Amino acid sequence: QVQLVESGGGLVQPGGSLRLSCAASRSLISIFTMGWYRQAPGKQREWVAAITSGGSANYADSVKGRFTISSDNAKNTVYLQMSSLKPEDTAVYYCNTHPAAGAYWGQGTQVTVSS
């Protein structure tokens, strides 16, 4: 069974940066397109960024130019470098395949952007 474990969240001031990590229990990243998603309080979960097994990345318009997705196949890990954070980036962040597979949702990691 595949497990995806997100980490790296926390409290950061507006304009700050964080790097999230997503460790997979087996070799998904070299096979599938992987994505980061987020869910803010009272809102539906939304897609944030995706990276193909070949390293091509795409971003939601709301994070383009501020977030960078990357992966390390040897470590079965996907990263999300977040910069110029805004209060509206506050959410629980999850990784999954892209499109997402229901069975792969993990606990996520909380990101709070506040002064």
Secondary structure, DSSP 8 states (H G I E B T S, - for coil): ---EEEE--EEE-TT--EEEEEEESSS-TTTS-EEEEEE-TTS--EEEEEE-TT--EEE-TTTTTTEEEEEEGGGTEEEEEE-S--GGG-EEEEEEESS--GGG----EEEEE--
